[in-house]
Amino acid sequence: MSQRVRRTIVGITAAVIAFLSAGQPASAHGFTSTAYVDVAEGNEGHIRTKLGLEYDLFVVSAADYEDDDPLFKTGTAAFETGGAKEQSAALNAHAESAVRYVTERFSVTSDGRACTPTQVGDFTIGRREGVPYAGLLLDWACSERGDDLEVRSGLFPDGETYVKGTKTIVTYELDGRSGSAALDAGHPSFSIGQPWYERFWEFFRLGAEHLLSGIDHILFLLALIAGSRRLREIVLVATSFTLAHSVTFMLAALGLVDAPAGIVEPVIALSIAVVAGWHLWRLWRRRGHASDLETAGRGHFSLDRAGWIRLGVVFCFGLVHGLGFAGALGIDEAWSWTLLWSLLVFNVGIETVQLAIIAALFPLLIVLRHRAPTAGLWATGVISAGVSAMGLVWFVQRTFGI
């Protein structure tokens, strides 16, 4: 293969990886937040909503909304040096402005008419995914209680510039109906009692968007694709990865296992570097037998000892990626069949996009390997090198908080 062709392959591949990685923070899912809402029956026909809001984001957003509100000073001080008692005290001391921030961005309507909110009790503080969350209980009085109840959320919008892509996970048990919904800027509202297929689509879309926005998981898939020689091999490793991350995703999302993000995120980054580096090591080890690699994948396929080890490594790293998926979704509600259904659909969205990426890229790589074997080796080598380097960079950033 000519030097010109090699340079072209290297340049194109490096550009693709650089494009995918550009602007990605140490946590490759970016600065996002998830709000939680439980909707239930209240007294005298009223509706009760229990909201869970990320404490530090809530304090900064509500204070900025009020222009130099003292909530910012007391709230941020409590976040940096205080505990749950100090944090709840900071919110309760400025409850009027804090509640006003919420009620101007979150609403409940009945048959198209707005319901009136009233705070019940004080703010409370709990923890989700290792960070403090503020709990706010609101009682909604509706002039006429109809069958068409709509919940709308515009909490922590992109325009406030603190976070991007806020999700609001709503679970409800009302009027004999129960279910869940996922709200965001593109889909800010839903009607309680909506058809099952609409709820299915919401969580399916949420899972698909999560994988597409998680550049670390995409790079891990690229490493798997680059290091696989046959369709059967990529099917095996993809299945291993899918089974592993599905198990831990469900267990973590249901609150049965727990692992701090400070450990999970660096290990995910390390997994990217290791899986991509595995292929580079195999290329280097067989550098004197290029013909073997160029014809690899033709004829009968079977896993050798190294192949089985790679499969096991992918499975182990898949377990960690599942914890990352659950951490990003952030659900830790009490067990229910509705919650399980929502998690399964979310996972289906992840798997669909994962299979689509493999189906789109792996055949192209196979064609390149068969028509220009040496070019195929160079392409997979450059992809693996770039992915491995990115994984190592993220590992250092996430480990040392750079």
Rosetta blueprint (number, residue, H / E / L):
1 M L
2 S L
3 Q H
4 R H
5 V H
6 R H
7 R H
8 T H
9 I H
10 V H
11 G H
12 I H
13 T H
14 A H
15 A H
16 V H
17 I H
18 A H
19 F H
20 L H
21 S H
22 A L
23 G L
24 Q L
25 P L
26 A L
27 S L
28 A L
29 H L
30 G L
31 F L
32 T L
33 S L
34 T E
35 A E
36 Y E
37 V E
38 D E
39 V E
40 A E
41 E E
42 G L
43 N H
44 E H
45 G H
46 H L
47 I E
48 R E
49 T E
50 K E
51 L E
52 G E
53 L E
54 E E
55 Y H
56 D H
57 L H
58 F H
59 V H
60 V H
61 S H
62 A H
63 A H
64 D H
65 Y H
66 E L
67 D L
68 D L
69 D L
70 P L
71 L H
72 F H
73 K H
74 T H
75 G H
76 T H
77 A H
78 A H
79 F H
80 E H
81 T H
82 G L
83 G L
84 A H
85 K H
86 E H
87 Q H
88 S H
89 A H
90 A H
91 L H
92 N H
93 A H
94 H L
95 A H
96 E H
97 S H
98 A H
99 V H
100 R H
101 Y H
102 V H
103 T H
104 E L
105 R L
106 F E
107 S E
108 V E
109 T E
110 S E
111 D L
112 G L
113 R E
114 A E
115 C L
116 T E
117 P E
118 T E
119 Q E
120 V L
121 G L
122 D L
123 F L
124 T E
125 I E
126 G E
127 R E
128 R E
129 E L
130 G L
131 V E
132 P E
133 Y E
134 A E
135 G E
136 L E
137 L E
138 L E
139 D E
140 W E
141 A E
142 C L
143 S L
144 E L
145 R L
146 G L
147 D L
148 D L
149 L E
150 E E
151 V E
152 R E
153 S E
154 G L
155 L L
156 F L
157 P L
158 D H
159 G H
160 E H
161 T L
162 Y L
163 V L
164 K L
165 G L
166 T L
167 K E
168 T E
169 I E
170 V E
171 T E
172 Y E
173 E E
174 L E
175 D L
176 G L
177 R E
178 S E
179 G E
180 S E
181 A E
182 A E
183 L E
184 D L
185 A L
186 G L
187 H L
188 P L
189 S E
190 F E
191 S E
192 I L
193 G L
194 Q L
195 P L
196 W H
197 Y H
198 E H
199 R H
200 F H
201 W H
202 E H
203 F H
204 F H
205 R H
206 L H
207 G H
208 A H
209 E H
210 H H
211 L H
212 L H
213 S H
214 G L
215 I H
216 D H
217 H H
218 I H
219 L H
220 F H
221 L H
222 L H
223 A H
224 L H
225 I H
226 A H
227 G L
228 S L
229 R L
230 R L
231 L H
232 R H
233 E H
234 I H
235 V H
236 L H
237 V H
238 A H
239 T H
240 S H
241 F H
242 T H
243 L H
244 A H
245 H H
246 S H
247 V H
248 T H
249 F H
250 M H
251 L H
252 A H
253 A H
254 L L
255 G L
256 L L
257 V L
258 D L
259 A L
260 P L
261 A H
262 G H
263 I H
264 V H
265 E H
266 P H
267 V H
268 I H
269 A H
270 L H
271 S H
272 I H
273 A H
274 V H
275 V H
276 A H
277 G H
278 W H
279 H H
280 L H
281 W H
282 R H
283 L H
284 W H
285 R H
286 R L
287 R L
288 G L
289 H L
290 A H
291 S H
292 D H
293 L H
294 E H
295 T L
296 A L
297 G L
298 R L
299 G L
300 H L
301 F L
302 S L
303 L L
304 D L
305 R H
306 A H
307 G H
308 W H
309 I H
310 R H
311 L H
312 G H
313 V H
314 V H
315 F H
316 C H
317 F H
318 G H
319 L H
320 V H
321 H H
322 G H
323 L H
324 G H
325 F H
326 A H
327 G H
328 A H
329 L H
330 G L
331 I L
332 D L
333 E L
334 A L
335 W L
336 S L
337 W H
338 T H
339 L H
340 L H
341 W H
342 S H
343 L H
344 L H
345 V H
346 F H
347 N H
348 V H
349 G H
350 I H
351 E H
352 T H
353 V H
354 Q H
355 L H
356 A H
357 I H
358 I H
359 A H
360 A H
361 L H
362 F H
363 P H
364 L H
365 L H
366 I H
367 V H
368 L H
369 R H
370 H H
371 R H
372 A L
373 P H
374 T H
375 A H
376 G H
377 L H
378 W H
379 A H
380 T H
381 G H
382 V H
383 I H
384 S H
385 A H
386 G H
387 V H
388 S H
389 A H
390 M H
391 G H
392 L H
393 V H
394 W H
395 F H
396 V H
397 Q H
398 R H
399 T H
400 F H
401 G L
402 I L
